[in-house]
Amino acid sequence: MLLSAKYIFPVTSSPVSGGALLVRDDKIVDIGDFESLKLRYPDEEVMDFGMAALLPGFVDLHTKLEMSAMRGIVADLPYAQWLLSILERSSELEPSDWYDSAILGGLDALASGITTVADITSTGSSLKAVKKLGLRGVIYREVGAMDKMRVNYAMHSAESDIYKWRQDADPARITVGIAPSSIYANHPQVFQRASHLATKEDMPLALRLAGTREEYNFVKYGSSMFAVDTMDAEARGYVEIPPWLPFGVTPVRYALNWGAFDAPNVMVVYAVHVEDEDINKMREHGVSICMCPRANARLGMGMAPLSEYLKSGFRMGLGTDSPAATDSTDMFSEMRVGLLMNRARDTRTFLDSATMLELATIGGAKALKMDDRIGSLEIGKQADILAVDLSGTNQSIELNPVSALVNSCMTSDVLMTMVAGNILYEKNRWHVDVEAARNIARVIEIRAKLKS
């Protein structure tokens, strides 16, 4: 099949005007001028998207698809209060609810041009949804235990799930990893044990780290609304008092002290509240970084030092974070908010649109160590392709088509989303083994339960 459009954005090379891609099976096998490719392959079916751009599918480095039913349920609260409210409502959901919610999240991802998701889950619903919908994904099994006596049980359960998930997943599309819960919800040995397991099993490890001022104060000073001495008796439960003392170090160095960065494939999500030494240590250990600009702004978490990370040569990309925080799985908004926030934060380094597009595609692929297969339009790579309508942009496309895409386009402009050569979404239609109308009806029922 020949895919053609006004522009092709390979990302790793300059935009091509009037180009085309040849897709066979699950790979890109040729790329170039449309007329030349049409002459070379006269019998190929042609899909011409007109005034549009073809680009690699977006790589979402951090999301929680199973939280999609909670969009807008908790609004206008800072991070700590938002989190406690979300946790309270989560107790109302049953296993089938989590799955239907994850399916909704996956449908949203495809409709917004996301072809690869990195998802953290304790229920496994995201894995089932990604498998069912044909998405590509890295699914991290979340593990947590605040009490030292429960660490062995938590890790044993995680290992058991990881083994089952690996058996159930298509390794060509889905990778299984491990992700410790946040510092304020974990005994430090979990970080050490998770790192050892990731090393032994050669699997990716994700750390949600240095995301909020509350977390920073909790680790360094032992004071925040997450501290044990602020909990009521019911919240404390069986947790030893206190589970550990403040260490007087930053969250990054706390995790470092417990060997969390020793695994070969570690991604740090957030990395907002960091010091120069933190950045140096993360670079020394070769970790990748996921930024979540919209969630950071919406929940008052702060802004990650993107310019410093880029200068330091980190592998990094963007994540849309939990739909319960951002209300949408939308990489266009993520690029735009990230661009504007960091221009405002760092007036000395003026980020451009091309950099944000790289972060949303090849940057995310590099962060996951999957850039040999996805993240750019190149011969031999997987046919994970996105078509975006440019006809409604207010910019002069000819002068800077990438800027027009990043600054003007929205999810409603997505014309087609392809994963591994399979068209899974076309304008307002999903080509997946799921009845979207039924799923939406189920999510309405779930949301009614959450609002009650």
N, C-alpha and C positions, 0 to 999 in steps of 0.2 A: 504494500500500500504506500502510495506517495502522499505525504502531507505537505501542503504548501500554504504560504501566507505572505503578506506584504513584508513582514520581517521575521527573521530567525535570530533568537538570542542564544547562541551557544554557551554564553557566560564566560567560558575560559578563553574566548577569542571575540573579536569585534562583531557587532551585529551584521547580518547579511540581509540585503534588500532583495526581494523577489526570489527567495530561496525555497528549497524543498528538502524534505527528509524521506528516505526510503526505509520503511519498517518491514521486517520479515520475522515472523514468529515473535520472539520477545526482545529483539535487538534492533538497534539502528545500524543499517548496513551501508548506507551512503548518505552524503549530504552535499549540497551545492546549489548551483543555479537551477531554477525550475525547468527552464527550456532544455538545458543540457540533460538533466535527469529524465525528462519526458522522452527525449530522443533515445536515451540509453535504455529506458525501460518502457517501451510503448504499450505494453499490455497490462501495466499496473493500474489498479484502481486509484483514482485521484480524489482526495478530499481537500478542497480549496477553501480556506477560511477567510479569504479576502483581506479587508483592512484589519488585520489582526497580527498578533505575534505568537510564534511558537517558541517555547522555552522549556527547560527541564522542570519537572514537577517539583513543588516546594517540599522541603524537608523540615518537618516540625519536630524540633529537638526535645520539647517537653510539653506533654499534654496529659489529661486524664479523661479519656473519652467517656468513661462510665459516670462522670459527673455532669454530663450534658443536660440531664433533666432538671438540674438545679440552676440553670441559667436565670438570673434575675431574681432568684428566691431571696437572696440576702444582698442588699444593696446599701451603698453609702456608709460603710463601716470600715475603719482601719483594720489592718491585717489581723491582729490578735483577736479582736472581737468578731471579725468575719469568720475566722477559723473556728472558734468555739461554737458559733452559731451553725456553721456547716456541719461540724461533727455531731451536734445535737440532732439535726435533721436527718443525718445519714443513718441514724439508728432506726429510722422508720422504714428503710428500704429492705426488700427481700432479694434473694439471688436473681430471680427473674427480672426484677426492676433494674438491677445493675446492668444486666445484659441488654435489655431494651434501651436503656440510656446510652450504653456504649455503641449500639447500632446507630442511634441518632447522631452521636458524635462522629462516627465514621462516615455517614451520609453527608454531614456538614463538611467534613474534611475533603471529600471527593468534589463536592460542589464548589469548594473554594480553591481547588487546584493543588491540594496537598496529596502527595502520592506516598510519602513515607512518614510514619509517626513513631516517635520514641515515647512510650507510655509507661507510667508507673502505676501498678495495680496490686492489690492484695487479694482481690476476688477472682482474677483470671478472666473477667468479662471482656476486657479489652482484647485479650488474645483471641477469644472466640469471635468477636466482632470483626477484627482485622482479617482473620482467616476467612470468615463468611463473605466479607465484602470484596476480597481480592486486593486489599491494600498491602503495601510493604511496611514492615514494622520491626522495631526493637522493643520488646515487651519486658520490662523490669519487674521482677517479683519483689514487692515491698516487704521488708522485714523489720520488726521493732519489738523491743522489750525493755521497759524501764527498770524492772527488778532483775538483779544479777542472777537470781535463782531461776529465772524463766528464759535466760538467754539460750541455753541448750535446746529447750523445747522449741523456741521461736526459730532457731537456725535449722533444726531437724525438719520442722514443718516446711520451711522455705525450700530446703534441698529436695524434699519429696515432691513439692509442687513443680519445681524447676525441671525435675526429671520427667514428670508427667507432661508438662507443657512442651518440652522438647520432643517427646514422642508424638505429640499431637500436632505439632507445627510443621509447615512446609519449609525446610531450611533454605530453599531458594528465595523465599520472600520474608521469612520471619526468624529473627534471632531472639533468644531468651537471655535475660541478664538478671542482675540483682541490684536492689536499691534500699539501703537502710532508711528508716524513717528519719525525720528531722532530729537534730541534736536534742531538743527539749523533750522528745518523746522516746529517747533511747538510752540504754546503758552503753557506756563507751566500748565495752567488749564487742558489741554488735558490729561496730565499724571494723574492728580488727578481724573478726571472724568472717565477715562478708568479703573483705579484701582477700583473705586467704582462699576462700571458696572461689572467688572470681579468678584468682591466679591458677588454682588447681584445675578448674574446669574450662579455662580459657574463654571466659565470657565477660561481657561488658558490665561495668559497675557505674551507677549514677548516684551522686551525692547532692542533695538539696542543702546548700551551704551558704552561710553569710548573706542570707536574704533580707533579714530585717534587723532593725535596731534592738527589738526585744530579744532576739536570739543572741546578738552581740553582747548585750548587757547580762543575759542569763549565763553565758559561758565565762565571760571575763569577770563579772562582779557578783554573780549569783542572785541578781535582782532583776525581775521583770514579772509580768503577770503569769509567766509560765513557771516561776519558781515554786517549789513544793510548799514552802511556808505560806503561800497565798492560797493554796487549795483548801476547799472544805473537806470534811472527813470522807464524803462519798467519792469525791474526785481522787483523793489519795489512794483509796482502795488498799491494795496489798503492798504498795510501793514503800521501800525502806525510806526513812526520813533522816537526813536527806540522802538521795541516791548517790550524790557526789558533791564535792565542794567546788566553789568557783576556782578556776585555775589561773586567772589573771592573764590569759592569753586570748587571742582572737579565735573565732570559730575555725578559720582555716588552719591555724597552728594546733588547735585542739585536735582536729581530725588527723592532721599530720602526725601528731604524737602517738596516735593509736593505729598508725599504719594504714590509714584509709587510702593513701595515694600510692601504695606499693603495688597494686594490681597493674597489669599492662595496658588496660583500656578503661580509663577513668574519665567520666564527664562530671563537671561541677555545674549544677544548675543555680542560677542567680549570681553568686559572687559579687554582691553589691557592696557590702560593708567590709572592705579589705584595705590593708595597708601595703606599703611598698614591699615589705618583706614577704607578705602573703603572696603577692604577685610573683616575686622571685622564686619562692618555694614551689608554687604551682607550675611555673615554667620549667624548673629543674626536673620536676617529676613528669613532665610531658602530658599533663591533663588537658582536656578540652573544656570549653566553656559554652554554656547555653545562656543567652540573655532572654528575658521575658519583659520587654519594655511596657506593654499595656498593663499587665498585672502589677508590675512594680509601681506604676503611676497610679493606678486605680485604687490600690490598697495602701498607698502611702509608704511603700517599702524603700524608696530611694531609687537612685540611678546607678547602674554599673558603669565603671570607667572604660567605656568601649574603646576610646582612642588609645588609652594605655595598653589595653589588651592587644589591639591591632599592631601597635608599635613593637610589642614584645613577641609578636609572631605566633600567638596562640591559634590553635585550630578552634574555630568557634562559629556558632550560628544562632538562630532565633527559635524560640518556643512560644506557642500561643498560651501555654499554661492551662489551668483548669477552666473549663467553660463556666463553672460556677463563679469564677472571679471576673472573667472578661466578657461573658455573655455570648461569645461567638468564637468559632475556630476559623480565624481569618488572618492569613499571612500578609495580605495587602495592608491591613491596618497596622499589623505588627511592624512591617518595614517603615511605614510612614511615621508612626509614633516614635519608633526608635531613632529615625533620622532626625526628627524635630527635637526630641528630648536631648539628644547628644550634641546637636548644634548649639542648643541653649546652654548646656552644661559646660562644654569646652569651646569657647569662642576662638581659641587659637588654631584648632584643627577643624577644618570645615569638611565634614563628611559629605560624600556625593551619593547619588542614587545608585550608581553602579556597585558601590561597596555594599549597600543594603541588599541589592538583588543577589550578590555573591553570597552574603550571609544566609539568605533564605534558600539557597540552592547548593552550590558546591561547598560553601562553608559548613553547612549542616552535614553534608556527606563526609567531609573530612573529619568533622568532630566525631562521627560514628565509625570512622575508618572504613567507609564504604565508597569512597570517591573513585575507586577503580571500576565501580559498576554504575553509580548514579551521580546526579548533581550537575551534570553538564550534557550538552548535546554533542556527542562525539561518536565516530564509527566504532562499533564493538561494544558500546555501553547499552545498558538496559533501556528499552523504549518506555521510559517514564516521562511522559510529555504532556504539556499543558498548552492549550490555545486560548488566548485572551483577546477579546474584542477591543480595538483601539479607536473605533470610529467615534466614540462619545467623548474623547479626551478634549480638554480645553487648551491643551498645549499644542505647539507646532511640532508635530511628530518628526518631520524631516530633520529638524535641528538636533533633537536629542530623544530618540524613541524610548530609551531606557528610562529617562526622567519622566516621560509621559506615562509609562507603565507604573512606576513606583509612586508618583505623586497624584495620579488621576484615577487609576483603575480600582475597581471594587470586585467583590466576589460575584456580583451580578453580571460582570463582564466575562466570566469564565464560559467559554464555548464548549470545551472538551477537556476531559481528564483521562489520560491513558496510563495504565500500569502494566509493565511487562508486555507491551503490545496489545493489551486488551482495553478497549474503550469502556470505561466504567461509568462515565458521566458525559452526557451531552445536554445542552441548555435545558434545564428544568426536567431532565429525565435521567434516571439511574438505570444502568444495565447491570444489575446485581441480583443475586439470588435472595432478595429480601423484598417483601411487600411494604414499600415506604408508607403508604396510607395507613396500614395496620400498625406500623411502628409508631407513627405520629399519634394515633389514637391511644395507644398504650402509654405513651409519654404524657399525654394530657391527663390520663388517670393518675399517673405517678405524681405529677405536679399538684394535682388536687389534694393528694394525700400529704404532700410536703407543706402545703399552705394551711392545712387544717390545724 
